């Protein structure tokens, strides 16, 4: 059994940030990675994906993204290479191809053991940095002969069988995939869920600039209100607004939420109009907050060119389907853009909330520090702040945990 002071589980942005901060403090450590560095960026993202934040905002601790155009949006492969380069620059002590299969206390309770297919480790500290995208949410059992894919397995329109496509879920992944399929000439149905419409640029500034100006990412978990609906943004094509109404005008058939189904017959909720209206209202609310901030801080910005009045008076959707027959509609593929859940079944320690939730077993911690000495979590949504799971936000939490470990 190999002895190590600190073991980091996960070789993505969180694990590498942790490694950088531990090395800065002279802390011995090893990173275990189930496959390769930034594996999910390499193999679980579609080909045309562009990062949602401009290049000037892409960074990890001690390392910024280098690009000719700071206002452009990096491709999936560029982000993957950026994280790979980061691992090389910080000389991360990686052990790839070694997934952790169990984490428990030693028999005397003084240290921790981690099992892998290649052998065992004993450590004083273990940082679980496996990120939020662990296990795709299982699809509903709806029958029929269509191919079912989670969004993490979608690559491009050409990889799908001929026929129409139903995309279930209208957060960033679902809306962007639906847009790409429609542009490729596919017949597309999109099941619309809760979302927030956000302008890619407003009054001459990218949305990310406004996000930082609002200090939205620094909202701490103790000040979090109701979980906000996901924002719709895209960096594809230089970055542009992602508008479901425009998708409908381009030929995408918008539906309410899929409630369930049997033998390829789907029941559709009567909530499409409400979801679109709330999305439009969020756009109006954003422009109001931005305008108020500009006045309050005396910002010299161009005037607004957003058609807010037009958004307030969009026609209600009254003719959406309540039932959908997959065969009649010619739907050969269903893409489930319905998110992920945690997969911490390998952790045999009392660090989880009682019971389970739709997200799986939820870790109990305070800013990543658990009640079990030496066990930490990093890179989870709302670990401490809204930005905790983001590429440019995880470093702050890594520094905090590295200081805690060093003490």
VMD Tcl script that draws the C-alpha trace (Angstrom):
set ca {
  {0.00 0.00 0.00}
  {1.41 3.36 -1.08}
  {1.61 6.07 1.59}
  {0.88 9.67 0.61}
  {0.13 12.84 2.56}
  {-2.74 14.08 0.35}
  {-4.62 12.27 -2.39}
  {-6.66 14.23 -4.94}
  {-9.38 12.31 -6.80}
  {-10.00 13.75 -10.27}
  {-7.72 15.21 -12.94}
  {-9.99 17.94 -14.29}
  {-10.06 21.65 -13.58}
  {-10.80 21.17 -9.85}
  {-8.17 18.51 -9.19}
  {-5.48 20.39 -11.09}
  {-6.31 23.65 -9.30}
  {-5.98 21.77 -6.02}
  {-2.62 20.40 -7.14}
  {-1.33 23.88 -7.99}
  {-2.36 25.27 -4.60}
  {-0.91 22.31 -2.68}
  {2.41 22.61 -4.52}
  {2.52 26.34 -3.74}
  {2.34 25.39 -0.06}
  {4.88 22.56 -0.32}
  {2.32 19.84 0.32}
  {3.07 16.33 -0.96}
  {0.22 14.94 -3.05}
  {-0.84 12.66 -5.91}
  {-3.79 12.99 -8.32}
  {-5.79 9.92 -9.32}
  {-7.65 10.24 -12.63}
  {-10.01 7.57 -13.96}
  {-9.04 8.14 -17.62}
  {-7.01 11.16 -18.79}
  {-6.69 14.86 -17.99}
  {-9.94 16.78 -18.55}
  {-11.54 13.59 -19.87}
  {-15.05 15.01 -19.94}
  {-13.96 17.91 -22.12}
  {-12.31 15.45 -24.49}
  {-14.94 12.74 -24.77}
  {-18.23 13.99 -23.30}
  {-18.84 17.23 -25.21}
  {-20.16 17.64 -28.74}
  {-17.83 18.65 -31.55}
  {-19.02 22.23 -32.16}
  {-19.27 23.28 -28.51}
  {-17.78 26.69 -27.75}
  {-16.98 27.95 -24.27}
  {-19.70 30.25 -22.96}
  {-17.32 32.84 -21.54}
  {-14.93 35.01 -23.63}
  {-11.27 34.11 -23.80}
  {-10.32 36.96 -21.47}
  {-12.21 35.21 -18.67}
  {-10.70 31.73 -19.12}
  {-8.15 31.03 -16.40}
  {-7.04 28.64 -13.68}
  {-4.81 29.45 -10.68}
  {-1.51 30.82 -11.97}
  {-2.41 30.23 -15.63}
  {-4.48 32.26 -18.11}
  {-5.73 31.22 -21.53}
  {-3.65 32.68 -24.35}
  {-5.60 33.72 -27.45}
  {-5.12 36.15 -30.33}
  {-8.63 37.54 -29.80}
  {-9.54 37.96 -26.12}
  {-13.19 38.60 -27.02}
  {-13.59 35.38 -29.01}
  {-14.91 32.09 -27.61}
  {-12.67 29.04 -27.33}
  {-13.70 25.76 -28.92}
  {-14.10 22.53 -27.00}
  {-10.70 21.30 -28.20}
  {-9.01 24.58 -27.23}
  {-10.36 24.32 -23.68}
  {-9.25 20.69 -23.51}
  {-5.74 21.65 -24.64}
  {-5.70 24.57 -22.18}
  {-6.36 22.20 -19.28}
  {-3.82 19.72 -20.64}
  {-1.22 22.49 -20.91}
  {-2.04 23.56 -17.37}
  {-1.33 20.07 -16.06}
  {2.06 20.13 -17.80}
  {3.00 23.64 -16.66}
  {2.22 22.98 -12.99}
  {3.89 19.53 -13.20}
  {0.81 17.85 -11.79}
  {1.65 14.46 -10.18}
  {-0.98 12.56 -12.16}
  {-1.74 8.85 -12.08}
  {-4.05 8.38 -15.07}
  {-6.16 5.30 -15.65}
  {-6.65 4.80 -11.91}
  {-10.28 5.33 -10.87}
  {-10.99 5.38 -7.15}
  {-13.27 2.46 -6.29}
  {-13.55 3.00 -2.54}
  {-12.71 5.55 0.14}
  {-12.88 4.59 3.80}
  {-11.08 4.97 7.12}
  {-8.23 2.74 8.18}
  {-9.06 0.19 10.87}
  {-7.65 2.44 13.62}
  {-9.53 5.47 12.24}
  {-6.42 7.67 12.00}
  {-5.97 7.75 8.21}
  {-7.85 7.10 4.98}
  {-7.54 4.38 2.37}
  {-8.39 4.62 -1.31}
  {-8.66 1.52 -3.48}
  {-8.03 1.51 -7.23}
  {-7.76 -1.39 -9.72}
  {-4.00 -0.80 -9.74}
  {-3.49 -0.82 -5.99}
  {-4.23 0.88 -2.68}
  {-3.25 4.21 -1.15}
  {-3.17 5.36 2.44}
  {-3.43 9.11 3.03}
  {-3.91 11.68 5.73}
  {-6.10 13.82 3.42}
  {-8.33 13.03 0.45}
  {-9.80 15.76 -1.75}
  {-12.72 14.54 -3.87}
  {-12.54 16.75 -7.00}
  {-14.60 14.72 -9.45}
  {-16.83 17.63 -10.47}
  {-20.62 17.88 -10.90}
  {-20.96 15.95 -14.18}
  {-20.69 12.41 -12.87}
  {-23.63 10.26 -13.93}
  {-26.19 11.28 -16.59}
  {-29.74 11.39 -15.28}
  {-31.55 8.26 -16.45}
  {-34.12 8.86 -19.21}
  {-37.82 8.19 -18.76}
  {-38.98 4.81 -19.96}
  {-41.21 5.80 -22.88}
  {-40.90 2.83 -25.24}
  {-40.73 3.04 -29.00}
  {-37.82 2.23 -31.29}
  {-35.99 5.58 -31.26}
  {-32.30 5.79 -30.35}
  {-31.81 7.35 -26.90}
  {-28.70 9.46 -26.24}
  {-27.71 11.60 -23.30}
  {-26.30 14.97 -24.38}
  {-22.86 13.82 -23.16}
  {-22.89 11.19 -25.93}
  {-24.00 13.49 -28.76}
  {-21.24 14.50 -31.18}
  {-22.71 16.01 -34.37}
  {-25.76 15.75 -36.67}
  {-23.98 13.33 -39.02}
  {-23.52 10.77 -36.24}
  {-27.30 10.35 -35.80}
  {-29.51 8.06 -37.85}
  {-31.74 9.69 -40.49}
  {-35.00 11.12 -39.24}
  {-36.34 13.77 -36.90}
  {-34.80 14.40 -33.47}
  {-36.50 15.12 -30.16}
  {-34.35 17.08 -27.70}
  {-35.59 16.94 -24.11}
  {-34.39 19.85 -21.98}
  {-33.81 23.45 -23.02}
  {-30.91 24.57 -20.87}
  {-27.69 25.43 -22.67}
  {-26.95 21.92 -23.91}
  {-30.44 21.19 -25.21}
  {-30.96 24.57 -26.87}
  {-27.52 24.59 -28.53}
  {-27.91 21.03 -29.81}
  {-31.39 21.81 -31.15}
  {-30.01 24.88 -32.93}
  {-27.19 22.88 -34.51}
  {-29.51 20.10 -35.69}
  {-31.95 22.61 -37.17}
  {-29.12 24.39 -39.01}
  {-28.07 21.01 -40.41}
  {-31.51 20.58 -41.96}
  {-32.93 18.15 -39.41}
  {-36.55 18.18 -38.30}
  {-36.26 19.04 -34.60}
  {-38.65 18.92 -31.65}
  {-37.52 20.67 -28.45}
  {-39.11 20.03 -25.06}
  {-38.80 23.37 -23.25}
  {-38.03 23.51 -19.54}
  {-37.38 26.42 -17.16}
  {-34.72 28.79 -18.48}
  {-33.48 32.37 -18.41}
  {-32.97 34.31 -21.62}
  {-29.82 36.40 -21.40}
  {-28.37 38.73 -24.04}
  {-24.96 37.68 -25.29}
  {-24.05 41.37 -25.41}
  {-25.81 44.37 -23.96}
  {-24.85 48.03 -24.32}
  {-21.49 47.11 -25.82}
  {-20.50 44.60 -23.13}
  {-20.54 40.82 -23.15}
  {-22.83 39.15 -20.64}
  {-19.77 37.89 -18.73}
  {-18.73 41.50 -18.12}
  {-22.15 42.22 -16.61}
  {-22.04 39.00 -14.59}
  {-18.78 40.16 -13.02}
  {-20.05 43.73 -12.56}
  {-23.06 42.38 -10.66}
  {-20.71 40.23 -8.50}
  {-23.15 37.43 -9.22}
  {-20.50 34.72 -9.08}
  {-19.48 35.79 -5.57}
  {-22.91 35.10 -4.13}
  {-22.25 32.70 -1.24}
  {-24.38 29.67 -0.49}
  {-25.75 31.24 2.68}
  {-27.17 34.09 0.57}
  {-28.53 31.84 -2.17}
  {-32.23 32.16 -2.80}
  {-34.31 29.79 -4.89}
  {-32.22 27.86 -7.42}
  {-32.27 30.06 -10.55}
  {-33.29 28.62 -13.88}
  {-30.33 27.94 -16.19}
  {-29.20 30.73 -18.50}
  {-29.27 30.33 -22.28}
  {-25.97 31.42 -23.82}
  {-23.82 30.31 -26.69}
  {-20.29 31.12 -27.80}
  {-20.79 29.46 -31.21}
  {-20.21 31.70 -34.21}
  {-18.48 34.39 -32.19}
  {-21.20 34.39 -29.55}
  {-24.83 35.35 -30.03}
  {-28.21 35.40 -28.36}
  {-29.91 32.05 -27.97}
  {-33.63 32.70 -28.46}
  {-36.17 29.87 -28.43}
  {-38.67 32.02 -30.31}
  {-36.12 32.36 -33.10}
  {-35.58 28.61 -33.09}
  {-39.33 28.19 -33.56}
  {-39.26 30.67 -36.45}
  {-36.43 28.62 -37.99}
  {-38.58 25.48 -37.89}
  {-37.95 23.87 -34.50}
  {-41.19 22.53 -33.00}
  {-41.38 23.69 -29.39}
  {-43.11 21.49 -26.83}
  {-43.85 21.63 -23.13}
  {-42.13 19.27 -20.72}
  {-42.33 15.56 -21.48}
  {-44.33 14.03 -18.61}
  {-43.90 10.40 -19.61}
  {-44.90 7.93 -22.24}
  {-45.60 4.40 -23.30}
  {-45.06 2.55 -26.56}
  {-43.68 5.71 -28.15}
  {-46.71 7.83 -27.20}
  {-45.61 10.85 -25.16}
  {-47.67 13.02 -22.83}
  {-46.69 16.70 -22.98}
  {-47.28 19.26 -20.19}
  {-49.29 22.40 -20.85}
  {-46.44 24.68 -19.73}
  {-44.70 25.81 -22.92}
  {-46.24 29.29 -22.93}
  {-45.41 29.84 -19.27}
  {-41.80 28.72 -19.69}
  {-41.27 30.97 -22.71}
  {-42.91 33.91 -20.95}
  {-40.72 33.48 -17.88}
  {-37.65 33.27 -20.10}
  {-38.59 36.54 -21.81}
  {-39.33 38.17 -18.45}
  {-35.84 37.28 -17.26}
  {-34.40 39.08 -20.30}
  {-36.39 42.20 -19.46}
  {-35.33 41.96 -15.82}
  {-31.66 41.67 -16.80}
  {-31.77 44.78 -18.98}
  {-33.45 46.73 -16.15}
  {-30.77 45.69 -13.64}
  {-27.99 46.49 -16.10}
  {-29.43 49.93 -16.83}
  {-29.77 50.64 -13.11}
  {-26.15 49.58 -12.51}
  {-24.96 51.82 -15.35}
  {-26.73 54.82 -13.83}
  {-25.61 54.02 -10.27}
  {-21.95 53.71 -11.27}
  {-21.99 56.45 -13.90}
  {-20.87 54.09 -16.65}
  {-20.33 55.60 -20.10}
  {-21.98 52.95 -22.28}
  {-23.87 52.96 -25.59}
  {-27.66 53.11 -25.32}
  {-29.70 49.91 -25.25}
  {-30.78 48.40 -28.56}
  {-32.77 45.55 -27.00}
  {-36.39 45.27 -28.10}
  {-37.71 45.01 -24.55}
  {-41.14 46.28 -25.51}
  {-41.40 43.59 -28.18}
  {-40.57 40.92 -25.62}
  {-43.32 42.12 -23.32}
  {-45.92 41.70 -26.05}
  {-44.96 38.40 -27.67}
  {-47.92 36.24 -28.56}
  {-48.73 33.43 -26.15}
  {-48.13 29.89 -27.36}
  {-51.58 28.32 -27.54}
  {-51.20 25.60 -30.15}
  {-48.45 23.44 -28.64}
  {-48.92 19.69 -28.69}
  {-50.23 17.75 -25.70}
  {-49.37 14.36 -27.18}
  {-46.59 13.23 -29.47}
  {-46.41 9.97 -31.37}
  {-42.73 9.31 -32.07}
  {-43.40 7.11 -35.06}
  {-45.91 9.46 -36.70}
  {-43.55 12.40 -36.19}
  {-40.70 10.43 -37.78}
  {-38.53 10.79 -34.67}
  {-35.60 8.38 -34.85}
  {-33.44 9.90 -32.08}
  {-34.15 11.30 -28.61}
  {-31.42 13.39 -27.00}
  {-31.78 13.73 -23.24}
  {-30.32 17.07 -22.16}
  {-31.62 16.52 -18.65}
  {-28.49 16.96 -16.60}
  {-26.43 14.84 -14.24}
  {-26.48 13.43 -10.74}
  {-23.73 12.72 -8.26}
  {-22.13 9.28 -8.13}
  {-20.44 8.94 -4.75}
  {-21.37 5.33 -4.03}
  {-17.67 4.48 -3.70}
  {-17.27 6.70 -0.61}
  {-17.84 4.61 2.53}
  {-17.86 7.47 5.03}
  {-20.55 9.43 6.92}
  {-20.25 12.59 4.81}
  {-23.66 12.63 3.13}
  {-27.06 14.08 3.91}
  {-29.57 11.54 5.16}
  {-31.60 9.97 2.37}
  {-31.07 10.84 -1.29}
  {-32.24 13.52 -3.68}
  {-32.73 13.83 -7.41}
  {-29.03 14.71 -7.54}
  {-27.93 11.50 -5.81}
  {-26.13 11.31 -2.46}
  {-25.38 14.92 -1.51}
  {-22.14 15.63 0.40}
  {-22.42 17.51 3.70}
  {-19.62 20.05 4.15}
  {-18.80 23.63 4.97}
  {-16.83 25.23 2.17}
  {-15.62 21.78 1.15}
  {-14.56 20.67 4.63}
  {-16.49 17.64 5.92}
  {-17.06 16.35 9.44}
  {-14.64 13.47 8.75}
  {-11.10 14.76 9.41}
  {-9.03 14.85 6.24}
  {-11.93 14.47 3.78}
  {-12.71 17.38 1.47}
  {-14.83 18.14 -1.61}
  {-13.95 20.57 -4.41}
  {-15.54 21.72 -7.66}
  {-19.19 21.09 -6.73}
  {-21.96 23.59 -7.53}
  {-22.38 26.07 -4.68}
  {-19.49 24.54 -2.74}
  {-19.08 28.05 -1.32}
  {-20.13 30.46 -4.08}
  {-22.11 30.38 -7.29}
  {-18.83 30.30 -9.24}
  {-17.42 27.33 -7.29}
  {-17.99 24.82 -10.11}
  {-16.82 27.17 -12.89}
  {-13.45 27.02 -14.63}
  {-12.57 30.52 -13.45}
  {-14.03 30.13 -9.95}
  {-12.74 26.82 -8.61}
  {-9.31 28.23 -7.77}
  {-10.61 30.31 -4.88}
  {-11.99 27.22 -3.14}
  {-8.81 25.26 -3.91}
  {-6.74 27.94 -2.15}
  {-9.00 27.77 0.90}
  {-8.73 23.99 1.14}
  {-4.98 24.03 0.55}
  {-4.59 26.47 3.43}
  {-6.76 24.22 5.62}
  {-4.66 21.17 4.73}
  {-1.37 23.01 5.26}
  {-2.47 24.10 8.74}
}
mol new
graphics top color blue
foreach p $ca { graphics top sphere $p radius 0.5 }
foreach p [lrange $ca 0 end-1] q [lrange $ca 1 end] { graphics top cylinder $p $q radius 0.2 }
display resetview
